[in-house]
Each structure stands twice: as C-alpha cells, then as structure tokens.
Amino acid sequence: MTSATPPAWPYPRWTAHRGAGKLAPENTLAAFRLGASHGYRMFECDAKLSADGVVFLLHDATLERTSNGQGVAGEQTWSALSSLDAGSWHSRQYAGEPLPTLEALARWCLANGHHLNIEIKPTPGSDRATGEAVAAEAARLWADAAVPPFLTSFKTDALEGARSQAPHLSRGLLLSTLWEGWFEQAQALGCVAVVCQYGLWDAANVARVQAGGMRCLSYTVNDESVAAQLLALGTDGIITDRVDLFRPD
C-alpha cells in the first residue's frame, strides 16, 4: 500500500464528548462550559434539524430521554423545541437549561478559541438534507475562523450532503462496526479521519488508515488502560466522557 502523508491536523488530541460527558446535561451550553473548566479545548456535539430548518443540538431522535418534551424532535418547530427544559433530567442544578442552536454554540466556541466536532445526527429519513444543512450552517458560522469545525457521521448520505455544501470542511466517518467496504467508503467520501468505537482499532487497521492519509480517532474512551492502549497503537485522537479523569494535552 502506498503511504500518504495526512494533512496537518489542527485539532487537540482530546475531545470532550457532548460537552462534558455525563457530568452535565449533554449537548447543552452548560455542559460545554463545564468541559472547558476542566481544560478541554475540543468538544463533540450532535446536530440535527427542526421541522422549520433550524440546526440544533440533540443526540436522540426523540425528546424523552434528555428533555421534558415528547415525540420526534425533528418533527417539531424550533419555537416549540426552544421552550423545553433540557437540564432537569440530569439534576436539579441544571433545571431549565435549554436546547441550544448550533449558532449559539458556535458563538461560544469562537469567543473562547475552542474547537468543535459536529456529529451530523439526522432524524431517520433525512440523512442527506441534514448533512447539507449542518454543513452550510457550519460554513456560515465559521466563515472567518482559522480552524473550522470537523464534521462526522455514521450516515454516509449525510457526509455526501455535507461535502456537496461545504467541501472545504473536514469530514470523518464514524463506525460502530467494521462493515464491508468501510475503508474504501471513507476514502470515497474524502474523509480526513475514521472515528471508531475504540475496541475496533488494532495495529493493522491503524496502519491501514494512516497509510491512506487519514487519522485514527476513538470514541468513547472512559478508562485509563484503554486510553493507554490506544496511544500505544499510535491513534490520533480520543473522545471521552471523563473530563474529570483525563487531563487534555
């Protein structure tokens, strides 16, 4: 295999998952502020579309787990979504914390010099449209930024949509399993990284991805021995919930 030199990597090695992992209500501004208080400069979030086309932060397709709302989030308007309590489910301390828009998070990141990994998390059936919208919004919000956000998704159609709208934004393919053709698909999508469930990495896969000119990133690493193994393998980045355990470099 011909070795390719990957482009310069502008992001820190350590990324705080959904803001501050499980220490604050995920995908809220409170979580990102808490992650930053632990020294993190790179954050991961989940982005999807409201029924009226607003890009906002939420992991699940439905609202019940992380808010006082009900039903499919993407079928509701931003006006309705913005009134929800996305903090009380976690703890009383965060009661009333709202769902943020990507724009609100972008303002905070840019004001503080933080970096962002935006996972495109489509409502089922809207993969390409969500990829297009998230990428277009990210390109607009970070138009003058020295380091734009890094876009990832498990959904190849979402990454295709992102590339069509903002080809200059870096993309990564998320993998929970090594399905047939994953490496070729990552290359075809023009990805700069493959982001795997950490147990999927071994020396052969790390070598293959890096020889293909891509970076090797891992989610979600919450154990010191696992992190040590991944660093020993020569992987390039780690996403963690344990902002209280790992000191980012």
Helices and strands as residue ranges (DSSP letters): E 14-16, H 29-37, E 42-49, E 55-57, G 73-75, H 78-81, G 92-94, H 102-112, E 115-120, H 127-141, E 150-153, H 156-165, E 171-175, H 182-188, E 193-197, G 198-200, H 203-211, E 215-219, H 224-233, E 237-240
